Each structure stands twice: as C-alpha cells, then as structure tokens.
Amino acid sequence: MRALLLIRYFPLILSAIRLTWGLFLDRRVGIKIKLLPILAIIYVLSPLDLLPDIIPVVGWVDDLIVAGGLLLLFFILAPHDLVLERIRGEGNTDRYEPPDEEGQTVDGTFRYTNEDPPR
C-alpha cells in the first residue's frame, strides 16, 4: 500500500525534491531558512518522534506531516520570486543552455577596429 502511494505521487515528490535542492543551493535564500530542510531530514531519520514508528501507519504519517510541514514552511519563507523562478525552470543559471530555435533574433552591426579587414 505504501509503495503504491509512493509510485503514484513520485513525480510530485521528485519535483518537490528538485525545488528544495535548487532553493537550498541558491545563495539568495537566507541561511536560517535553509535550516528547515535540514531539520526535516533530521526529524525523519531520528528515532525520536511525536508518535513512535512501532505503530505502522501512524508513525509514518507523523514523519510525513512534520517533514512536509517544515518543507512547506521553507517554500513559504523563501523569497517568492525565487520559488516561482525555480518552478518555471528559469533557476538554472549556473550552466549554459543553448537558445532554442524559436528564440528571438538580435539584429546588430559591426565594424573593424583595425584599418586592415581580416582575410
């Protein structure tokens, strides 16, 4: 049952992980805000829980609610324009991506700086 839910919501989980990672690596997000995903990971991995994991479903739901709440708080407290930039896919400024074929063409002129034109 748990595996079926993970498979069904895998694209959503993957996009949330990508968004979290992108915002976590972005220098424009404050250090205090970046502590929230770290706290979420620590809470999920720690043996201390609000409800123990001995109870099969309730213990997992407890981890999911606390970690999800911390990540939601991370998305809310991060700068709004950065979150939208990452969701739209515009946040990959670290690497070069060639322009698409339907991009805009820039018209321009040039001139030779030396008296002799190149051959």
C-alpha positions in Angstrom: 0.0 0.0 0.0 2.8 2.4 1.0 4.7 1.6 -2.2 1.7 2.2 -4.4 1.3 5.7 -2.9 4.9 6.5 -3.5 4.7 5.3 -7.1 1.5 7.3 -7.7 3.0 10.6 -6.2 6.5 10.0 -7.4 6.5 12.9 -9.9 5.2 15.3 -7.3 7.8 14.1 -4.7 10.6 14.4 -7.3 9.6 17.9 -8.3 9.4 18.9 -4.6 12.9 17.5 -4.0 14.3 19.4 -7.0 12.7 22.6 -5.9 14.0 22.1 -2.4 17.5 21.3 -3.6 17.5 24.3 -6.0 16.4 26.7 -3.4 18.8 25.2 -0.8 21.8 25.8 -3.2 20.7 29.3 -4.1 22.7 32.0 -2.4 19.8 34.4 -2.3 18.0 32.3 0.2 18.9 33.0 3.8 20.9 30.6 6.0 18.2 30.5 8.7 15.6 29.5 6.1 17.9 26.8 4.8 17.9 25.1 8.2 14.3 24.0 7.7 15.0 21.2 5.1 17.9 20.0 7.3 15.6 19.8 10.3 13.1 17.9 8.2 15.7 15.3 7.2 16.9 15.0 10.8 13.4 14.5 12.1 12.7 11.8 9.6 15.9 10.0 10.4 15.9 10.4 14.1 14.5 7.7 16.4 12.6 10.3 18.5 9.1 11.0 17.1 5.9 12.5 18.4 4.3 9.2 17.6 6.5 6.1 17.6 7.2 4.2 14.4 6.2 1.0 16.1 2.6 1.8 15.2 2.9 1.0 11.5 0.9 3.7 9.7 0.5 6.4 12.3 4.3 6.6 12.9 4.9 7.2 9.2 2.2 9.7 8.9 3.7 11.6 11.8 7.0 11.8 10.0 5.3 12.8 6.7 3.3 15.6 8.4 6.2 17.1 10.3 8.7 16.9 7.4 6.1 18.1 4.9 5.2 21.0 7.2 8.8 22.0 7.5 9.3 21.9 3.7 6.1 23.9 3.2 7.4 26.5 5.7 10.7 26.5 3.8 8.8 27.3 0.5 6.7 30.0 2.2 9.7 31.7 3.8 11.9 31.5 0.8 11.7 34.6 -1.4 8.6 34.3 -3.5 10.2 35.3 -6.8 12.9 32.7 -6.4 10.4 29.9 -5.8 8.5 31.0 -8.9 11.8 31.2 -10.8 12.7 27.6 -9.8 9.2 26.3 -10.6 9.3 27.8 -14.1 12.7 26.3 -14.6 14.5 29.6 -15.0 16.7 29.0 -12.0 19.4 27.0 -13.8 21.7 30.0 -14.4 24.7 28.0 -13.3 25.0 26.1 -16.5 24.9 27.2 -20.1 22.0 26.2 -22.2 21.9 27.0 -25.9 18.9 29.1 -27.0 16.1 27.3 -28.7 15.4 27.6 -32.4 12.3 29.7 -31.9 14.2 32.3 -29.8 14.4 35.9 -30.7 16.9 37.2 -33.2 19.0 40.2 -32.2 19.9 42.5 -35.1 23.2 44.4 -34.9 26.0 46.0 -36.8 29.8 45.6 -36.5 32.8 47.4 -37.6 36.5 46.6 -37.9 38.7 48.2 -35.3 41.9 47.9 -37.4 42.4 49.5 -40.7 43.0 46.2 -42.4 40.0 43.9 -42.7 40.6 40.2 -41.9 41.3 38.0 -44.9 
